[in-house]
Amino acid sequence: MGKVPASTITLGRKAGEIDLGGDLIFLLSPLSAWITGINLPAEGGYTAK
């Protein structure tokens, strides 16, 4: 995706550690045991436009 200005992101800001932490915790937990491959877009709605 490259460098994207925050003004073009639906949520109006770039993600930080707190925003991505939940995804990471989930993927490292036993709850994700059946996930073998996934594209998990964490881009604040940029591609939803």
C-alpha positions as CSV (number, residue, x, y, z in Angstrom):
1,M,0.0,0.0,0.0
2,G,2.9,2.3,0.5
3,K,2.7,5.7,2.3
4,V,-0.9,6.8,2.5
5,P,-1.9,10.2,3.9
6,A,-4.1,9.8,7.1
7,S,-6.7,12.1,5.4
8,T,-7.4,9.3,2.8
9,I,-8.2,6.7,5.5
10,T,-11.8,6.3,6.4
11,L,-11.1,6.5,10.2
12,G,-9.0,9.6,9.6
13,R,-5.8,8.3,11.3
14,K,-3.2,5.7,10.8
15,A,-3.2,2.6,13.0
16,G,-1.0,2.3,16.1
17,E,0.1,-0.5,18.3
18,I,-3.1,-0.5,20.3
19,D,-5.2,-0.8,17.1
20,L,-3.3,-3.8,15.8
21,G,-2.8,-5.5,19.2
22,G,-6.1,-7.2,19.3
23,D,-5.5,-8.8,15.9
24,L,-2.1,-10.0,17.0
25,I,-3.3,-11.4,20.3
26,F,-6.1,-13.3,18.5
27,L,-3.7,-14.8,16.0
28,L,-1.3,-15.9,18.7
29,S,-4.1,-17.4,20.9
30,P,-5.7,-20.8,20.8
31,L,-8.8,-19.2,19.4
32,S,-7.1,-19.0,16.0
33,A,-6.1,-22.7,16.0
34,W,-8.3,-23.4,12.9
35,I,-7.0,-20.5,10.9
36,T,-4.4,-21.7,8.4
37,G,-4.4,-18.8,6.0
38,I,-6.0,-15.4,6.1
39,N,-5.7,-11.9,4.7
40,L,-6.5,-9.6,7.6
41,P,-6.8,-6.1,6.3
42,A,-5.9,-3.7,9.1
43,E,-6.1,-0.4,7.1
44,G,-8.8,1.6,8.7
45,G,-11.3,1.2,5.9
46,Y,-8.9,2.5,3.1
47,T,-10.0,-0.2,0.7
48,A,-13.7,0.1,1.5
49,K,-14.0,3.4,-0.3
